[in-house]
Amino acid sequence: MSTAARATASLGVDLDRVTFPMSLRDLVRRRLDGRFPIDAFGADPQVQDVVAPLVSSIVAVDVRHAERIPRSGGALLVSNRGVGLAEPAVLAMAVRRVVGRRLRIVGGPDVPVIGGLVRKLGGISNRGDDVGVALRAGHLVAAPLAPTWLRLGAGDPPRTLLAAALGYPVLPVAVAPGGPFGLPLRPWRMDVGEPLEAPEAVQRGDPLAAAELAEHARDAVASMLRASD
């Protein structure tokens, strides 16, 4: 286990919050010393803090109903678009800007080099148990309604992920792509719907409740997409 991994205290919201960026000198020194936090999923907050301004400089995104995104605690954002080259960056940047939180993106590839880089930037696997752990630790997690990043519609609901999310707020999110890199005249758009929650009596992992919640999420995303046409 690396020095960085041993230094990790928990999966909690402390690492999930965006902290004031340290100076470049301090950042380099801490990385050379191995004194920087890496959580159990492989996320590297310092790398995220370095990449975020670069993405913000080339991508424009308008966020509607940002007040619906929780400022603390676990929640699952379910969007119409899958995980491609641009969508994770747009979602993560928008969430970071409006609520000051880092976003966990579901669907990171489990392949050498690329998979490690995606995990450093906040990606987690497409498994319900990993999503459940992240939610219990208080993270914001984003999952697509379909596995293909070329899909424009609402797609098929990720029932196994929603089963893990029972008991936490589920926010439908409609994402409309902008121009190249969101520039120059047509920014990306992110609409956040009303939070969906299963009945309190439902146990986490209940397949029927997860299926019902998944359908509600898809219908809400589809409705927002129709309204934006």
LUMKOL-681192 format. One record per residue (C-alpha): residue in three letters; x, y, z; residue number from 1. Coordinates in steps of 0.02 Angstrom, whole numbers, padded with zeros to 5 digits. Layout:
{residu=ALA	east=X	north=Y	up=Z	num=NUM};
...
end
This chain:
{residu=MET	east=00000	north=00000	up=00000	num=1};
{residu=SER	east=00066	north=00172	up=-00046	num=2};
{residu=THR	east=00104	north=00311	up=00077	num=3};
{residu=ALA	east=-00042	north=00408	up=00005	num=4};
{residu=ALA	east=-00162	north=00263	up=00030	num=5};
{residu=ARG	east=-00106	north=00237	up=00209	num=6};
{residu=ALA	east=-00136	north=00422	up=00242	num=7};
{residu=THR	east=-00319	north=00407	up=00196	num=8};
{residu=ALA	east=-00428	north=00431	up=00350	num=9};
{residu=SER	east=-00600	north=00385	up=00280	num=10};
{residu=LEU	east=-00720	north=00393	up=00135	num=11};
{residu=GLY	east=-00816	north=00533	up=00219	num=12};
{residu=VAL	east=-00867	north=00705	up=00164	num=13};
{residu=ASP	east=-00703	north=00784	up=00219	num=14};
{residu=LEU	east=-00621	north=00722	up=00060	num=15};
{residu=ASP	east=-00781	north=00757	up=-00037	num=16};
{residu=ARG	east=-00781	north=00943	up=00003	num=17};
{residu=VAL	east=-00685	north=01065	up=-00104	num=18};
{residu=THR	east=-00555	north=01147	up=00005	num=19};
{residu=PHE	east=-00458	north=01306	up=-00028	num=20};
{residu=PRO	east=-00321	north=01258	up=-00153	num=21};
{residu=MET	east=-00146	north=01262	up=-00084	num=22};
{residu=SER	east=-00004	north=01353	up=-00171	num=23};
{residu=LEU	east=00084	north=01265	up=-00313	num=24};
{residu=ARG	east=00242	north=01255	up=-00208	num=25};
{residu=ASP	east=00152	north=01170	up=-00063	num=26};
{residu=LEU	east=00060	north=01054	up=-00181	num=27};
{residu=VAL	east=00221	north=00996	up=-00265	num=28};
{residu=ARG	east=00309	north=00974	up=-00098	num=29};
{residu=ARG	east=00170	north=00869	up=-00026	num=30};
{residu=ARG	east=00161	north=00759	up=-00179	num=31};
{residu=LEU	east=00348	north=00731	up=-00177	num=32};
{residu=ASP	east=00336	north=00687	up=00008	num=33};
{residu=GLY	east=00189	north=00570	up=-00023	num=34};
{residu=ARG	east=00081	north=00667	up=00099	num=35};
{residu=PHE	east=-00080	north=00684	up=00001	num=36};
{residu=PRO	east=-00250	north=00599	up=00023	num=37};
{residu=ILE	east=-00308	north=00455	up=-00086	num=38};
{residu=ASP	east=-00471	north=00371	up=-00036	num=39};
{residu=ALA	east=-00517	north=00188	up=-00053	num=40};
{residu=PHE	east=-00588	north=00216	up=-00227	num=41};
{residu=GLY	east=-00427	north=00296	up=-00286	num=42};
{residu=ALA	east=-00490	north=00476	up=-00295	num=43};
{residu=ASP	east=-00354	north=00609	up=-00282	num=44};
{residu=PRO	east=-00428	north=00777	up=-00224	num=45};
{residu=GLN	east=-00269	north=00873	up=-00270	num=46};
{residu=VAL	east=-00273	north=00809	up=-00449	num=47};
{residu=GLN	east=-00457	north=00854	up=-00459	num=48};
{residu=ASP	east=-00420	north=01029	up=-00396	num=49};
{residu=VAL	east=-00286	north=01053	up=-00529	num=50};
{residu=VAL	east=-00394	north=00987	up=-00672	num=51};
{residu=ALA	east=-00554	north=01080	up=-00625	num=52};
{residu=PRO	east=-00496	north=01256	up=-00674	num=53};
{residu=LEU	east=-00434	north=01189	up=-00842	num=54};
{residu=VAL	east=-00605	north=01115	up=-00881	num=55};
{residu=SER	east=-00694	north=01272	up=-00823	num=56};
{residu=SER	east=-00590	north=01377	up=-00942	num=57};
{residu=ILE	east=-00650	north=01284	up=-01097	num=58};
{residu=VAL	east=-00826	north=01225	up=-01051	num=59};
{residu=ALA	east=-00978	north=01335	up=-01020	num=60};
{residu=VAL	east=-01129	north=01262	up=-00931	num=61};
{residu=ASP	east=-01292	north=01336	up=-00866	num=62};
{residu=VAL	east=-01367	north=01251	up=-00713	num=63};
{residu=ARG	east=-01553	north=01267	up=-00679	num=64};
{residu=HIS	east=-01625	north=01232	up=-00505	num=65};
{residu=ALA	east=-01453	north=01212	up=-00429	num=66};
{residu=GLU	east=-01530	north=01238	up=-00257	num=67};
{residu=ARG	east=-01598	north=01060	up=-00267	num=68};
{residu=ILE	east=-01424	north=00983	up=-00257	num=69};
{residu=PRO	east=-01384	north=00940	up=-00075	num=70};
{residu=ARG	east=-01246	north=01041	up=00007	num=71};
{residu=SER	east=-01201	north=00891	up=00115	num=72};
{residu=GLY	east=-01240	north=00707	up=00130	num=73};
{residu=GLY	east=-01258	north=00568	up=00003	num=74};
{residu=ALA	east=-01368	north=00584	up=-00152	num=75};
{residu=LEU	east=-01379	north=00504	up=-00324	num=76};
{residu=LEU	east=-01393	north=00611	up=-00481	num=77};
{residu=VAL	east=-01470	north=00514	up=-00626	num=78};
{residu=SER	east=-01444	north=00595	up=-00796	num=79};
{residu=ASN	east=-01504	north=00559	up=-00972	num=80};
{residu=ARG	east=-01333	north=00546	up=-01049	num=81};
{residu=GLY	east=-01207	north=00408	up=-01024	num=82};
{residu=VAL	east=-01025	north=00424	up=-00978	num=83};
{residu=GLY	east=-00928	north=00488	up=-01128	num=84};
{residu=LEU	east=-00783	north=00607	up=-01154	num=85};
{residu=ALA	east=-00871	north=00768	up=-01105	num=86};
{residu=GLU	east=-01021	north=00727	up=-00995	num=87};
{residu=PRO	east=-00926	north=00680	up=-00836	num=88};
{residu=ALA	east=-00823	north=00839	up=-00845	num=89};
{residu=VAL	east=-00977	north=00947	up=-00872	num=90};
{residu=LEU	east=-01075	north=00868	up=-00730	num=91};
{residu=ALA	east=-00929	north=00872	up=-00609	num=92};
{residu=MET	east=-00885	north=01051	up=-00652	num=93};
{residu=ALA	east=-01066	north=01110	up=-00633	num=94};
{residu=VAL	east=-01089	north=01025	up=-00465	num=95};
{residu=ARG	east=-00923	north=01092	up=-00402	num=96};
{residu=ARG	east=-00968	north=01268	up=-00454	num=97};
{residu=VAL	east=-01143	north=01276	up=-00380	num=98};
{residu=VAL	east=-01122	north=01179	up=-00216	num=99};
{residu=GLY	east=-00934	north=01167	up=-00191	num=100};
{residu=ARG	east=-00930	north=00976	up=-00192	num=101};
{residu=ARG	east=-00835	north=00847	up=-00291	num=102};
{residu=LEU	east=-00941	north=00725	up=-00391	num=103};
{residu=ARG	east=-00918	north=00537	up=-00405	num=104};
{residu=ILE	east=-00955	north=00474	up=-00581	num=105};
{residu=VAL	east=-01017	north=00296	up=-00602	num=106};
{residu=GLY	east=-00947	north=00194	up=-00746	num=107};
{residu=GLY	east=-00758	north=00210	up=-00734	num=108};
{residu=PRO	east=-00672	north=00080	up=-00846	num=109};
{residu=ASP	east=-00581	north=-00060	up=-00757	num=110};
{residu=VAL	east=-00428	north=-00058	up=-00869	num=111};
{residu=PRO	east=-00245	north=-00017	up=-00835	num=112};
{residu=VAL	east=-00186	north=00164	up=-00843	num=113};
{residu=ILE	east=-00351	north=00238	up=-00904	num=114};
{residu=GLY	east=-00450	north=00161	up=-00763	num=115};
{residu=GLY	east=-00326	north=00227	up=-00635	num=116};
{residu=LEU	east=-00335	north=00402	up=-00707	num=117};
{residu=VAL	east=-00525	north=00401	up=-00706	num=118};
{residu=ARG	east=-00526	north=00345	up=-00525	num=119};
{residu=LYS	east=-00407	north=00486	up=-00479	num=120};
{residu=LEU	east=-00532	north=00607	up=-00554	num=121};
{residu=GLY	east=-00677	north=00534	up=-00454	num=122};
{residu=GLY	east=-00740	north=00387	up=-00556	num=123};
{residu=ILE	east=-00809	north=00231	up=-00472	num=124};
{residu=SER	east=-00866	north=00064	up=-00541	num=125};
{residu=ASN	east=-01039	north=00024	up=-00607	num=126};
{residu=ARG	east=-01076	north=-00090	up=-00459	num=127};
{residu=GLY	east=-01214	north=-00063	up=-00335	num=128};
{residu=ASP	east=-01105	north=-00104	up=-00185	num=129};
{residu=ASP	east=-00978	north=00031	up=-00231	num=130};
{residu=VAL	east=-01118	north=00158	up=-00257	num=131};
{residu=GLY	east=-01192	north=00109	up=-00089	num=132};
{residu=VAL	east=-01025	north=00134	up=00000	num=133};
{residu=ALA	east=-01001	north=00305	up=-00080	num=134};
{residu=LEU	east=-01177	north=00361	up=-00031	num=135};
{residu=ARG	east=-01157	north=00300	up=00148	num=136};
{residu=ALA	east=-00995	north=00398	up=00158	num=137};
{residu=GLY	east=-01091	north=00556	up=00110	num=138};
{residu=HIS	east=-01034	north=00579	up=-00070	num=139};
{residu=LEU	east=-01130	north=00647	up=-00219	num=140};
{residu=VAL	east=-01137	north=00513	up=-00354	num=141};
{residu=ALA	east=-01190	north=00531	up=-00536	num=142};
{residu=ALA	east=-01252	north=00386	up=-00643	num=143};
{residu=PRO	east=-01316	north=00383	up=-00823	num=144};
{residu=LEU	east=-01486	north=00313	up=-00871	num=145};
{residu=ALA	east=-01403	north=00214	up=-01009	num=146};
{residu=PRO	east=-01231	north=00135	up=-01030	num=147};
{residu=THR	east=-01194	north=00212	up=-01199	num=148};
{residu=TRP	east=-01128	north=00390	up=-01206	num=149};
{residu=LEU	east=-01206	north=00418	up=-01378	num=150};
{residu=ARG	east=-01384	north=00408	up=-01311	num=151};
{residu=LEU	east=-01483	north=00570	up=-01312	num=152};
{residu=GLY	east=-01645	north=00509	up=-01234	num=153};
{residu=ALA	east=-01686	north=00454	up=-01058	num=154};
{residu=GLY	east=-01622	north=00275	up=-01080	num=155};
{residu=ASP	east=-01646	north=00123	up=-00970	num=156};
{residu=PRO	east=-01648	north=00151	up=-00781	num=157};
{residu=PRO	east=-01498	north=00080	up=-00684	num=158};
{residu=ARG	east=-01604	north=-00024	up=-00563	num=159};
{residu=THR	east=-01459	north=-00104	up=-00470	num=160};
{residu=LEU	east=-01385	north=00067	up=-00433	num=161};
{residu=LEU	east=-01553	north=00135	up=-00377	num=162};
{residu=ALA	east=-01575	north=-00014	up=-00263	num=163};
{residu=ALA	east=-01414	north=00040	up=-00177	num=164};
{residu=ALA	east=-01478	north=00219	up=-00170	num=165};
{residu=LEU	east=-01641	north=00180	up=-00079	num=166};
{residu=GLY	east=-01649	north=00292	up=00073	num=167};
{residu=TYR	east=-01552	north=00432	up=-00010	num=168};
{residu=PRO	east=-01614	north=00575	up=-00120	num=169};
{residu=VAL	east=-01617	north=00533	up=-00306	num=170};
{residu=LEU	east=-01610	north=00685	up=-00419	num=171};
{residu=PRO	east=-01660	north=00670	up=-00603	num=172};
{residu=VAL	east=-01545	north=00776	up=-00710	num=173};
{residu=ALA	east=-01573	north=00823	up=-00893	num=174};
{residu=VAL	east=-01413	north=00869	up=-00986	num=175};
{residu=ALA	east=-01420	north=00958	up=-01154	num=176};
{residu=PRO	east=-01254	north=00968	up=-01249	num=177};
{residu=GLY	east=-01182	north=01134	up=-01302	num=178};
{residu=GLY	east=-01071	north=01181	up=-01447	num=179};
{residu=PRO	east=-00892	north=01123	up=-01463	num=180};
{residu=PHE	east=-00822	north=01127	up=-01285	num=181};
{residu=GLY	east=-00980	north=01224	up=-01238	num=182};
{residu=LEU	east=-00920	north=01375	up=-01339	num=183};
{residu=PRO	east=-00944	north=01506	up=-01402	num=184};
{residu=LEU	east=-01132	north=01542	up=-01401	num=185};
{residu=ARG	east=-01214	north=01382	up=-01346	num=186};
{residu=PRO	east=-01165	north=01321	up=-01172	num=187};
{residu=TRP	east=-01211	north=01153	up=-01102	num=188};
{residu=ARG	east=-01368	north=01151	up=-00997	num=189};
{residu=MET	east=-01400	north=01051	up=-00839	num=190};
{residu=ASP	east=-01578	north=01046	up=-00770	num=191};
{residu=VAL	east=-01598	north=00973	up=-00595	num=192};
{residu=GLY	east=-01768	north=00898	up=-00555	num=193};
{residu=GLU	east=-01859	north=00879	up=-00390	num=194};
{residu=PRO	east=-01780	north=00748	up=-00275	num=195};
{residu=LEU	east=-01861	north=00577	up=-00281	num=196};
{residu=GLU	east=-01868	north=00470	up=-00125	num=197};
{residu=ALA	east=-01936	north=00297	up=-00091	num=198};
{residu=PRO	east=-02059	north=00272	up=00053	num=199};
{residu=GLU	east=-01975	north=00269	up=00223	num=200};
{residu=ALA	east=-02034	north=00091	up=00259	num=201};
{residu=VAL	east=-01940	north=00022	up=00108	num=202};
{residu=GLN	east=-01781	north=-00075	up=00146	num=203};
{residu=ARG	east=-01621	north=-00035	up=00053	num=204};
{residu=GLY	east=-01598	north=-00155	up=-00093	num=205};
{residu=ASP	east=-01784	north=-00191	up=-00117	num=206};
{residu=PRO	east=-01795	north=-00235	up=-00303	num=207};
{residu=LEU	east=-01977	north=-00182	up=-00326	num=208};
{residu=ALA	east=-01949	north=-00013	up=-00243	num=209};
{residu=ALA	east=-01790	north=00011	up=-00346	num=210};
{residu=ALA	east=-01885	north=-00028	up=-00508	num=211};
{residu=GLU	east=-02021	north=00096	up=-00463	num=212};
{residu=LEU	east=-01894	north=00230	up=-00417	num=213};
{residu=ALA	east=-01800	north=00197	up=-00579	num=214};
{residu=GLU	east=-01957	north=00223	up=-00683	num=215};
{residu=HIS	east=-01996	north=00384	up=-00590	num=216};
{residu=ALA	east=-01819	north=00446	up=-00625	num=217};
{residu=ARG	east=-01831	north=00405	up=-00810	num=218};
{residu=ASP	east=-02002	north=00486	up=-00826	num=219};
{residu=ALA	east=-01940	north=00644	up=-00738	num=220};
{residu=VAL	east=-01787	north=00657	up=-00850	num=221};
{residu=ALA	east=-01891	north=00625	up=-01007	num=222};
{residu=SER	east=-02015	north=00759	up=-00953	num=223};
{residu=MET	east=-01877	north=00887	up=-00929	num=224};
{residu=LEU	east=-01802	north=00844	up=-01098	num=225};
{residu=ARG	east=-01971	north=00869	up=-01184	num=226};
{residu=ALA	east=-01994	north=01035	up=-01097	num=227};
{residu=SER	east=-01825	north=01097	up=-01158	num=228};
{residu=ASP	east=-01857	north=01054	up=-01341	num=229};
end
